């Protein structure tokens, strides 16, 4: 066996030896996600963005995609089964919004509904349509009809990360 073949053999052996460790670290992208609960969000502060797709606005110029950086503080009243997300943006002027309402802790079909009220007059009744929560990432999708000065249908994603 010449030196080239010996080198190839050593490389192949090293790769084969590393495969079990690599297989443990790589997650199957097709694997079924675990059931989710609002509690998976964990109380505390998350940093990310509020992305909105607005439609059917009374002012057609408000239709379309909107987004802003936000800090989200998640809280629970576990006795009353109420969850809240308080959002503060870094836009000028700073905007604050509170999403608050009752939740059900059904891990197979978590539900959260309530009211959203913002310092700019954006208000409405929301329904959570999707929840993704991991120890370091959150994605809460809500839909609502804005009431007040402007009326729009809003599909929003409150997304954030933390250490």
C-alpha positions as CSV (number, residue, x, y, z in Angstrom):
1,X,0.0,0.0,0.0
2,X,1.5,3.3,-1.0
3,X,1.5,6.5,1.2
4,X,-1.5,8.0,-0.6
5,X,-3.7,5.0,0.1
6,X,-2.5,4.9,3.7
7,X,-3.4,8.6,4.1
8,X,-6.9,8.0,2.5
9,X,-7.4,5.0,4.8
10,X,-6.5,7.1,7.9
11,X,-8.9,9.9,6.8
12,X,-11.7,7.4,6.2
13,X,-11.2,5.8,9.6
14,X,-11.2,9.2,11.3
15,X,-14.5,10.2,9.5
16,X,-16.1,6.9,10.4
17,X,-15.1,7.2,14.0
18,X,-16.6,10.7,14.2
19,X,-19.9,9.7,12.7
20,X,-21.6,8.6,15.9
21,X,-20.8,11.8,17.6
22,X,-21.9,13.9,14.7
23,X,-25.2,12.0,14.5
24,X,-26.0,12.8,18.1
25,X,-25.4,16.6,17.5
26,X,-27.4,16.9,14.2
27,X,-31.1,17.2,14.6
28,X,-33.5,15.6,12.1
29,X,-35.2,18.5,10.2
30,X,-38.1,16.2,9.4
31,X,-38.7,15.1,13.0
32,X,-42.0,16.0,14.6
33,X,-41.9,19.0,16.8
34,X,-42.8,18.5,20.5
35,X,-46.1,19.8,21.7
36,X,-46.0,23.5,22.8
37,X,-47.4,25.3,25.7
38,X,-47.5,29.1,26.5
39,X,-45.3,28.2,29.4
40,X,-42.5,27.3,27.0
41,X,-42.1,31.0,26.4
42,X,-40.8,31.3,30.0
43,X,-41.3,34.6,31.8
44,X,-38.8,37.3,31.2
45,X,-37.4,39.5,28.5
46,X,-37.0,38.7,24.8
47,X,-35.4,40.9,22.1
48,X,-36.5,40.8,18.5
49,X,-39.0,42.2,16.1
50,X,-42.7,42.8,15.6
51,X,-43.6,42.1,12.0
52,X,-47.0,43.0,10.7
53,X,-48.9,42.4,7.5
54,X,-51.8,44.8,7.4
55,X,-54.7,44.6,5.0
56,X,-58.2,46.1,4.5
57,X,-57.0,49.3,6.1
58,X,-59.4,52.3,6.0
59,X,-56.3,54.3,4.8
60,X,-55.0,52.1,1.9
61,X,-51.5,53.6,2.3
62,X,-51.3,51.6,5.6
63,X,-51.7,48.2,3.9
64,X,-48.6,46.0,3.5
65,X,-45.7,44.9,5.6
66,X,-44.5,46.8,8.7
67,X,-41.8,45.9,11.2
68,X,-40.0,47.3,14.2
69,X,-37.4,46.2,16.7
70,X,-39.0,45.4,20.0
71,X,-38.3,44.2,23.5
72,X,-41.0,41.8,24.8
73,X,-41.6,41.0,28.5
74,X,-43.6,37.8,28.9
75,X,-45.6,37.3,32.1
76,X,-48.1,34.8,33.5
77,X,-50.7,34.9,36.2
78,X,-51.0,31.1,36.6
79,X,-53.8,31.3,39.1
80,X,-56.1,33.4,36.8
81,X,-54.7,31.7,33.6
82,X,-53.7,35.1,32.1
83,X,-50.7,35.7,29.9
84,X,-49.3,39.1,28.9
85,X,-46.6,40.3,26.6
86,X,-45.5,43.9,27.0
87,X,-43.7,45.3,24.0
88,X,-41.5,48.4,23.9
89,X,-40.1,49.5,20.5
90,X,-37.0,51.6,19.8
91,X,-38.7,53.6,17.1
92,X,-39.1,57.3,17.6
93,X,-41.3,58.1,19.4
94,X,-41.1,54.9,21.4
95,X,-44.2,52.7,21.1
96,X,-45.5,50.4,23.8
97,X,-48.1,47.7,23.4
98,X,-49.7,45.3,25.8
99,X,-51.1,42.0,24.7
100,X,-53.1,40.4,27.6
101,X,-55.7,37.7,28.0
102,X,-56.6,34.2,29.1
103,X,-54.7,31.2,27.8
104,X,-55.3,27.4,27.9
105,X,-52.4,25.2,28.7
106,X,-53.3,22.5,26.3
107,X,-49.9,21.2,25.0
108,X,-51.5,19.9,21.8
109,X,-53.5,23.0,21.0
110,X,-52.4,26.0,23.1
111,X,-54.8,29.0,22.9
112,X,-54.4,32.6,23.9
113,X,-56.9,35.4,23.2
114,X,-57.3,38.9,24.6
115,X,-56.8,42.5,23.9
116,X,-54.0,44.5,22.5
117,X,-53.6,48.2,23.3
118,X,-50.8,50.4,22.2
119,X,-49.6,53.9,23.0
120,X,-50.3,55.1,19.4
121,X,-54.0,54.2,19.7
122,X,-53.7,50.8,17.9
123,X,-56.2,48.6,19.8
124,X,-58.1,45.4,19.1
125,X,-59.0,41.9,20.2
126,X,-56.4,39.3,19.2
127,X,-56.2,35.5,18.8
128,X,-52.9,33.6,18.8
129,X,-52.7,31.6,15.7
130,X,-49.3,30.0,16.1
131,X,-46.7,29.4,18.9
132,X,-43.1,28.3,18.6
133,X,-41.0,28.5,21.8
134,X,-37.6,27.1,22.6
135,X,-35.2,28.1,25.4
136,X,-33.6,30.7,23.2
137,X,-36.3,31.7,20.6
138,X,-40.0,32.7,20.6
139,X,-42.4,33.2,17.8
140,X,-46.0,34.2,18.7
141,X,-48.3,34.8,15.8
142,X,-51.4,36.8,16.5
143,X,-54.2,38.2,14.3
144,X,-56.6,41.0,15.1
145,X,-58.7,43.8,13.7
146,X,-57.3,47.2,14.6
147,X,-59.9,49.6,16.0
148,X,-59.6,53.3,16.9
149,X,-58.3,55.9,14.5
150,X,-57.1,53.4,11.9
151,X,-58.8,50.1,11.1
152,X,-56.9,47.3,9.6
153,X,-56.7,43.5,9.7
154,X,-53.3,42.6,11.2
155,X,-51.4,39.4,11.0
156,X,-48.4,39.9,13.3
157,X,-45.4,37.9,14.4
158,X,-43.9,38.8,17.8
159,X,-40.5,37.2,17.5
160,X,-37.5,37.3,19.8
161,X,-34.4,35.6,21.1
162,X,-32.4,35.5,24.4
163,X,-29.6,33.7,26.1
